[in-house]
Amino acid sequence: MEDFYVIWENILMNFNFDKVVRTMEALNWTWYDEDYIDRQVVIKHAKKMIKEAYNKKQSVASGGFYAIYIPKEENVNDIEAIELKFVVESWVGERCEE
């Protein structure tokens, strides 16, 4: 579990949680289990997602957050990692088979 806390501290120090709060406020977006959004609420949800990804050793997504699990075999630095994203809009374009 020590690795989880190292990963979490790195994300906590570098991820722009305030930008997520401003985005959610601008969109009047809340989560079903929260009456309001502030930095602490956003951090609580992010930590939950990161912990789930770390424990399951797989990527998870909910409420705009994507916690992408990166096993050390797939990381150029040869260490286990988690990428945190907050996504408002996304699309994958594909060519249609005829």
Backbone as a printed PyTorch tensor [residue, N CA C, xyz], in Angstrom:
tensor([[[  0.8240,  -1.1980,   0.0000],
         [  0.0000,   0.0000,   0.0000],
         [  0.8660,   1.2600,   0.0000]],

        [[  2.1220,   1.1200,   0.3540],
         [  3.0270,   2.2670,   0.3620],
         [  3.1180,   2.8980,  -1.0210]],

        [[  3.1510,   2.0500,  -2.0630],
         [  3.2180,   2.5780,  -3.4330],
         [  1.9950,   3.4310,  -3.7540]],

        [[  0.8190,   3.0110,  -3.2500],
         [ -0.3880,   3.7980,  -3.4830],
         [ -0.2140,   5.2160,  -2.9460]],

        [[  0.3100,   5.3500,  -1.7500],
         [  0.4520,   6.6750,  -1.1400],
         [  1.4790,   7.5390,  -1.8680]],

        [[  2.5020,   6.9240,  -2.4180],
         [  3.4720,   7.6690,  -3.2280],
         [  2.7900,   8.1900,  -4.4870]],

        [[  2.0200,   7.3270,  -5.1460],
         [  1.2840,   7.7230,  -6.3540],
         [  0.2780,   8.8210,  -6.0080]],

        [[ -0.4770,   8.6240,  -4.9140],
         [ -1.4900,   9.5960,  -4.5160],
         [ -0.8600,  10.9550,  -4.2180]],

        [[  0.2280,  10.9820,  -3.4790],
         [  0.8880,  12.2500,  -3.1480],
         [  1.3700,  12.9680,  -4.4070]],

        [[  1.8710,  12.2100,  -5.3690],
         [  2.3280,  12.8010,  -6.6230],
         [  1.1650,  13.4560,  -7.3580]],

        [[  0.0400,  12.7620,  -7.4230],
         [ -1.1440,  13.3260,  -8.0890],
         [ -1.6760,  14.5220,  -7.3020]],

        [[ -1.7650,  14.3860,  -5.9880],
         [ -2.2790,  15.4660,  -5.1440],
         [ -1.4720,  16.7490,  -5.3210]],

        [[ -0.1660,  16.6260,  -5.4730],
         [  0.6980,  17.7960,  -5.6040],
         [  0.6860,  18.3960,  -7.0160]],

        [[  0.2830,  17.6340,  -8.0220],
         [  0.4310,  18.0950,  -9.4010],
         [ -0.8660,  18.2560, -10.1910]],

        [[ -1.9240,  17.5910,  -9.7950],
         [ -3.1820,  17.6680, -10.5320],
         [ -3.9040,  18.9580, -10.1640]],

        [[ -4.5120,  19.6120, -11.1480],
         [ -5.1880,  20.8840, -10.9140],
         [ -6.6540,  20.6530, -10.5140]],

        [[ -6.8610,  20.3580,  -9.2410],
         [ -8.2150,  20.1060,  -8.7340],
         [ -9.0840,  21.3570,  -8.8080]],

        [[ -8.4800,  22.5290,  -8.6670],
         [ -9.2560,  23.7730,  -8.7550],
         [ -9.8800,  23.9470, -10.1400]],

        [[ -9.1860,  23.5130, -11.1650],
         [ -9.7310,  23.5890, -12.5260],
         [-10.9570,  22.6770, -12.6660]],

        [[-10.9150,  21.5200, -12.0260],
         [-12.0650,  20.6170, -12.0370],
         [-13.2480,  21.2830, -11.3410]],

        [[-13.0030,  21.9010, -10.1900],
         [-14.0750,  22.5940,  -9.4560],
         [-14.6880,  23.6860, -10.3240]],

        [[-13.8450,  24.5200, -10.9450],
         [-14.3640,  25.6130, -11.7940],
         [-15.1740,  25.0670, -12.9640]],

        [[-14.7060,  23.9810, -13.5600],
         [-15.4240,  23.3640, -14.6780],
         [-16.7790,  22.8480, -14.2280]],

        [[-16.7930,  22.1560, -13.1130],
         [-18.0600,  21.6120, -12.6150],
         [-19.0280,  22.7290, -12.2250]],

        [[-18.5200,  23.7860, -11.6310],
         [-19.3800,  24.9280, -11.2910],
         [-19.9460,  25.5780, -12.5480]],

        [[-19.1190,  25.7430, -13.5620],
         [-19.5850,  26.3700, -14.8030],
         [-20.6640,  25.5350, -15.4880]],

        [[-20.5740,  24.2240, -15.3380],
         [-21.5510,  23.3230, -15.9550],
         [-22.7030,  22.9800, -15.0140]],

        [[-22.6660,  23.5560, -13.7920],
         [-23.6710,  23.2400, -12.7790],
         [-23.7680,  21.7200, -12.5820]],

        [[-22.6080,  21.0880, -12.4310],
         [-22.4670,  19.6400, -12.3840],
         [-22.1250,  19.2090, -10.9570]],

        [[-22.9350,  18.3270, -10.3980],
         [-22.6190,  17.7140,  -9.1040],
         [-22.7330,  16.2050,  -9.2540]],

        [[-22.2130,  15.4860,  -8.2720],
         [-22.3550,  14.0380,  -8.2590],
         [-23.5780,  13.6640,  -7.4510]],

        [[-24.1320,  12.5120,  -7.7180],
         [-25.3920,  12.1090,  -7.0940],
         [-25.3360,  12.0800,  -5.5610]],

        [[-24.1560,  11.8250,  -4.9980],
         [-24.0550,  11.7110,  -3.5470],
         [-23.5280,  12.9760,  -2.8690]],

        [[-23.4690,  14.0840,  -3.6040],
         [-22.9820,  15.3520,  -3.0550],
         [-23.9700,  16.4680,  -3.3720]],

        [[-24.1790,  17.3590,  -2.4040],
         [-25.0750,  18.4980,  -2.6070],
         [-24.3540,  19.6950,  -3.2130]],

        [[-23.0390,  19.7180,  -3.0820],
         [-22.2530,  20.8470,  -3.5630],
         [-20.8780,  20.3350,  -3.9940]],

        [[-20.1350,  21.1740,  -4.6700],
         [-18.7920,  20.8300,  -5.1440],
         [-17.8110,  21.8530,  -4.5900]],

        [[-16.7460,  21.3550,  -3.9820],
         [-15.6080,  22.1910,  -3.6140],
         [-14.3480,  21.3410,  -3.7720]],

        [[-13.2170,  21.9250,  -3.4900],
         [-11.9350,  21.2460,  -3.7210],
         [-11.8410,  19.9350,  -2.9260]],

        [[-12.2910,  19.9450,  -1.6830],
         [-12.2100,  18.7370,  -0.8480],
         [-13.1060,  17.6140,  -1.3720]],

        [[-14.2810,  17.9660,  -1.8640],
         [-15.1880,  16.9640,  -2.4340],
         [-14.5600,  16.3500,  -3.6860]],

        [[-13.9830,  17.1860,  -4.5330],
         [-13.3410,  16.7000,  -5.7550],
         [-12.1560,  15.8000,  -5.4130]],

        [[-11.3510,  16.2020,  -4.4450],
         [-10.2060,  15.3880,  -4.0320],
         [-10.6750,  14.0410,  -3.4790]],

        [[-11.7520,  14.0500,  -2.7040],
         [-12.2920,  12.8010,  -2.1480],
         [-12.6830,  11.8300,  -3.2550]],

        [[-13.3580,  12.3380,  -4.2900],
         [-13.7640,  11.4780,  -5.4090],
         [-12.5530,  10.9960,  -6.2040]],

        [[-11.5840,  11.8610,  -6.4120],
         [-10.3830,  11.4730,  -7.1520],
         [ -9.6290,  10.3730,  -6.4050]],

        [[ -9.4810,  10.5320,  -5.0980],
         [ -8.7500,   9.5310,  -4.3100],
         [ -9.4560,   8.1810,  -4.3680]],

        [[-10.7830,   8.2170,  -4.3010],
         [-11.5620,   6.9790,  -4.4010],
         [-11.2940,   6.2750,  -5.7350]],

        [[-11.2580,   7.0430,  -6.8150],
         [-11.0150,   6.4610,  -8.1380],
         [ -9.5920,   5.9020,  -8.2450]],

        [[ -8.6330,   6.6440,  -7.7440],
         [ -7.2380,   6.2060,  -7.8120],
         [ -7.0330,   4.9500,  -6.9810]],

        [[ -7.6220,   4.9140,  -5.8040],
         [ -7.4880,   3.7340,  -4.9460],
         [ -8.1250,   2.5100,  -5.5950]],

        [[ -9.2750,   2.6980,  -6.2220],
         [ -9.9410,   1.5870,  -6.9060],
         [ -9.0790,   1.0670,  -8.0590]],

        [[ -8.5300,   1.9710,  -8.8540],
         [ -7.6630,   1.5610,  -9.9710],
         [ -6.4310,   0.8280,  -9.4530]],

        [[ -5.8550,   1.3320,  -8.3760],
         [ -4.6590,   0.7150,  -7.8050],
         [ -4.9690,  -0.6830,  -7.2650]],

        [[ -6.0480,  -0.8160,  -6.5200],
         [ -6.4000,  -2.1080,  -5.9230],
         [ -6.8090,  -3.1440,  -6.9530]],

        [[ -7.5480,  -2.7260,  -7.9800],
         [ -8.0060,  -3.6540,  -9.0210],
         [ -6.9570,  -3.8840, -10.1020]],

        [[ -5.9310,  -3.0350, -10.1260],
         [ -4.8940,  -3.1060, -11.1720],
         [ -5.5210,  -2.9950, -12.5580]],

        [[ -6.4950,  -2.0630, -12.6560],
         [ -7.1440,  -1.7890, -13.9380],
         [ -7.6820,  -0.3630, -13.9330]],

        [[ -7.9340,   0.1560, -15.1010],
         [ -8.4550,   1.5160, -15.2270],
         [ -9.9190,   1.5540, -14.8380]],

        [[-10.3350,   2.6720, -14.2350],
         [-11.7250,   2.8600, -13.8270],
         [-12.1430,   4.2850, -14.1730]],

        [[-13.4520,   4.4880, -14.3150],
         [-13.9670,   5.8140, -14.6510],
         [-15.3120,   6.0180, -13.9770]],

        [[-15.5440,   7.2550, -13.5310],
         [-16.8180,   7.6130, -12.9330],
         [-16.8790,   9.1190, -12.7330]],

        [[-18.0250,   9.7010, -13.0390],
         [-18.2570,  11.1100, -12.7450],
         [-17.2930,  12.0830, -13.3940]],

        [[-16.7610,  11.7200, -14.5440],
         [-15.8210,  12.5830, -15.2500],
         [-14.3680,  12.2060, -15.0200]],

        [[-14.0820,  11.5310, -13.9070],
         [-12.7160,  11.1010, -13.6280],
         [-12.3920,   9.7950, -14.3240]],

        [[-11.1890,   9.7200, -14.8510],
         [-10.6240,   8.4930, -15.3910],
         [ -9.3180,   8.2520, -14.6520]],

        [[ -9.2280,   7.1380, -13.9460],
         [ -7.9910,   6.7310, -13.2980],
         [ -7.4450,   5.5720, -14.1260]],

        [[ -6.3890,   5.8470, -14.8570],
         [ -5.8510,   4.8910, -15.8210],
         [ -4.6570,   4.1760, -15.1980]],

        [[ -4.8290,   2.8840, -14.9670],
         [ -3.7690,   2.0730, -14.3780],
         [ -2.7390,   1.7320, -15.4480]],

        [[ -1.4730,   1.9500, -15.1270],
         [ -0.3800,   1.6560, -16.0590],
         [  0.5780,   0.6820, -15.3580]],

        [[  0.5480,  -0.6050, -15.7570],
         [  1.4700,  -1.5530, -15.1410],
         [  2.9120,  -1.2310, -15.5040]],

        [[  3.8390,  -1.6290, -14.6500],
         [  5.2320,  -1.2530, -14.8830],
         [  5.7530,  -1.7690, -16.2140]],

        [[  5.2240,  -2.8940, -16.6980],
         [  5.6710,  -3.4400, -17.9790],
         [  5.3260,  -2.5270, -19.1530]],

        [[  4.3240,  -1.6810, -18.9860],
         [  3.8800,  -0.7830, -20.0570],
         [  4.3500,   0.6520, -19.8560]],

        [[  5.0570,   0.9130, -18.7830],
         [  5.5170,   2.2570, -18.4660],
         [  6.9890,   2.3880, -18.8610]],

        [[  7.3300,   3.4340, -19.5760],
         [  8.7140,   3.6420, -20.0150],
         [  9.6720,   3.7580, -18.8340]],

        [[  9.1610,   4.1490, -17.6620],
         [ 10.0040,   4.2730, -16.4700],
         [ 10.0990,   2.9650, -15.6870]],

        [[  9.4280,   1.9150, -16.1700],
         [  9.4430,   0.5900, -15.5450],
         [  8.9620,   0.6220, -14.0940]],

        [[  7.9340,   1.4670, -13.8350],
         [  7.3070,   1.5090, -12.5130],
         [  5.7900,   1.5610, -12.6910]],

        [[  5.0810,   1.0390, -11.7110],
         [  3.6230,   1.0890, -11.7170],
         [  3.1760,   2.5410, -11.5830]],

        [[  2.1280,   2.9250, -12.3320],
         [  1.6710,   4.3150, -12.2960],
         [  0.1630,   4.3830, -12.4980]],

        [[ -0.4020,   5.5240, -12.1620],
         [ -1.8070,   5.8080, -12.4420],
         [ -1.8900,   7.2150, -13.0060]],

        [[ -2.5820,   7.3380, -14.1240],
         [ -2.8270,   8.6460, -14.7320],
         [ -4.2440,   9.0720, -14.3670]],

        [[ -4.4080,  10.2840, -13.8670],
         [ -5.7300,  10.7990, -13.5300],
         [ -6.1330,  11.8430, -14.5660]],

        [[ -7.3470,  11.6860, -15.0900],
         [ -7.9100,  12.6470, -16.0370],
         [ -9.3010,  13.0280, -15.5590]],

        [[ -9.6930,  14.2470, -15.8920],
         [-11.0800,  14.6700, -15.7120],
         [-11.5670,  15.0770, -17.0930]],

        [[-12.5280,  14.3440, -17.6220],
         [-12.9470,  14.5110, -19.0070],
         [-14.3780,  15.0220, -19.0600]],

        [[-14.5650,  16.0760, -19.8370],
         [-15.8920,  16.6350, -20.0260],
         [-16.4880,  16.1510, -21.3440]],

        [[-15.6470,  15.9870, -22.3470],
         [-16.1070,  15.5770, -23.6750],
         [-15.0380,  14.7070, -24.3030]],

        [[-15.4750,  13.6520, -24.9610],
         [-14.5320,  12.7580, -25.6210],
         [-15.2370,  12.0330, -26.7600]],

        [[-14.4750,  11.6960, -27.7650],
         [-15.0300,  10.9580, -28.8900],
         [-13.9180,  10.1970, -29.5780]],

        [[-14.2300,   8.9800, -29.9840],
         [-13.2900,   8.1880, -30.7780],
         [-13.9000,   8.0190, -32.1510]],

        [[-13.2400,   8.5490, -33.1620],
         [-13.7140,   8.3760, -34.5280],
         [-13.1640,   7.0940, -35.1150]],

        [[-14.0230,   6.3650, -35.7740],
         [-13.5910,   5.1240, -36.4130],
         [-14.0910,   5.0890, -37.8490]],

        [[-13.3390,   4.4120, -38.6490],
         [-13.7450,   4.2020, -40.0290],
         [-14.7990,   3.1110, -40.0550]],

        [[-15.8670,   3.3350, -40.7910],
         [-16.9360,   2.3550, -40.8820],
         [-16.5820,   1.3280, -41.9630]],

        [[-16.8040,   0.0680, -41.6200],
         [-16.5840,  -0.9910, -42.5950],
         [-17.7640,  -1.0170, -43.5620]],

        [[-17.4480,  -1.2230, -44.8260],
         [-18.5320,  -1.2690, -45.8290],
         [-18.8570,  -2.6700, -46.2090]]])
